[in-house]
């Protein structure tokens, strides 16, 4: 079932280019709605063992106007208000694990369901593909290599762009397999469908 939490997760990875561990490691205090940015922090205390790859904290601007409203909707209307943890994304439902921070396995299962709804079934398509999609969008939009490297939290420019290679996060070759347009379609299909109001049949006059 599509939820506000799932929509917020997809939008955050799409717009911010976050690694799965980074989006799962976000805490409420890391989000600045007024400045339209988040702070990605290196943490080692996630209850589900989630880790951030980069050891350095960084700030990521979110200026496209989709991720932060989606997160705000989730926090205000769906996230349990009595949750004791400060982590943003929690296990939903009514089970025993409700209120616990979402794990990487939970994120993978959610993304697989979203891919299924989009009619996409590729073994390589994982939540991390949204990060590659983001990097490619930023690069093709004119963002400079060093700026993109800082935004993604890379230690080397070689990790950011790699012409015609599978190793670069942003591909300079539009035919590269690491240009996952399919990942964007998964996110677009899922979030756009979620944001559409339900169809209500018109009443006929009697």
N, C-alpha and C positions, 0 to 999 in steps of 0.2 A: 504494500500500500504506500502511495506517495504521501510524504509528510512535509511540513514546513522545515523540519530539521534536514531532511534529505535534499530539499531544494537549496537550502542555505549552504550545505556542504559543497554541492556541485558548483554553485555560483562563486563561492570563495576560492575554490581551486582553479576555476576557469578565469576569474578576473584577477586573482592575486598570484597565480602561478605557484601556489604552495605545494610542498611535498605532502604526502598523506600524513606523515608524522607531525608536520608543522600545523596542519589544520586541526588535527585531533588534539594537539597540545595547546591550542589557544585557550586562554582564560578570559573571563569577562573583563578584567582590568586591562587586557591587552588591546581592547577595541576603543578607538576614539571616533565616535560618530560625527562629532563636530568638525574634526580635522580630516575626516574621511580617510583614515589610515588605521593600520594595525601594527603591532610590534610582535615580531616572531622571536621568541626567546628560547634559549637552550635550557631544557629542563630534563631532569632524570627521575622525577618522582611520579610519573603517570602510573596509576594503579594497574593499567593493562599492559605496562611495559613499553608503551609507545616512546620512541626516541626521535629527536631531531638530528639530521645528519650534520648540519653546520654547528660549530661550537660558538659562533658569534651571533649576538642578537642583531636584528636588522628591522628597519621600518619599511613597510610596504604601503604605498598609496593605493587607494581604491576609488578611482574617479569615474568609473563607467556607470555608476548609479544602479547596480543590480545586487551586488554581493551584500553591502551593508543593510539595505532595506530588507533583504531576505533574512539576514541574521536577526535584525531587530524584530521582524514578525515572529520568528521562531522563539526568541527569548521572551517576548511579551505574551505570546498566545499559546505556546505549546510546551516550552521547556518547563519542567516542574518548578514552581516558585519556591517550594520548600526543600529543594535540593541543597545538600550541605557542601557540595564541592563547587569550586569556582570554575571548573572546566566547562567550556561552552557546550560542547556536543555530548549529549548523554544518551544512554539506552532508553528507548521509549517503551510504550506498552504498559502492561500491568504485571509483568513477571517479577521474579525475585531480584533480578539485576537492574530493575528500574532505578533511575537516579545515578547509576554508575557511569563513569566516563566511557564513551564509545571506544571500542578496540579497533585495531587495524583489520582484523577479520570481519568485524561488523561493517566496516566501510567497504571492504571488498564485496561482501554479499549485497550490500545496497547498490553498488555500482553495477554489479552483474544483473540485478533486477532491472535497473534503468536501461542497460544495454539490451536486455531482452525485450523491453517495451519498445525500443527503437528498432527492433529487428536486426540487431547486430550481434554476431557471435564469433568473435575472434579471440584466440588464446592470448595474444599479445596485448589486448585492450584491457588495461587496468586503470585504477584511479590516477596513477602517475602520468598517464597519457594526457590528462587535462593540463598538466604542467608543461608538457612539450607543446601542446596546442597554444597555450598562452605565450610561451617564448617565441614561437613562430609568428604569432599575430603581432607581438611587439616589434620583432625584427623587421617584418614586412611593412610595419607601419612607420619605420624610420628610426626606431630607437637605436642608439649607438651601442656597440659591443660592450664597452666598459660599464655603461649605465645599466644595460640588461644583466651583465654579470653581477653587479651589486644588488640589483632587484631580486635576482634568483638566489643569492647567497652562495655563489660559486667562488672558489678560491683561484680559479684559473680561467682565462678567456677560452681556452680549448674546450672546457666543459660546457661553454655556452653556445658557441657556433662551430660547426664542423662541416664544411662544404662536402656534400655528397656522401656523408658518413652517417652511420647509425649512432655514433657516440655523442654528437652534439645535441644539446637540448633544443636549440633553434636551428632548423635546417635551412641552409641557403640554396638547397636544391629542391624545388617544389615537387619533384618526383620521388624524393626520399621516402622510405617506409616510415621514417620517424616524423613525418608530417601528418599527424593523426586527425585528418578532417572528420573521420568517423567518430572520434571522441567528442568533438564539438557537436556533432549531430546527436549523440546520446544526451548530452547536457541540454541542448536546445529543445529536443523532443520532450524531455522529462520536465524541465522547468516551465516551458511555454504551456504545455498541457496542464501543468499544475496551477498555473496562474490564470487559466481561463475560467470564467464563471460557469457553473453548471448550466446546462441547457434546460430551460423550463418551457414546456409547450404552451402556446398561447391559448387562452380560454376563448371559446366561441360564444358569441352572444346568443341568448335563447329568447 
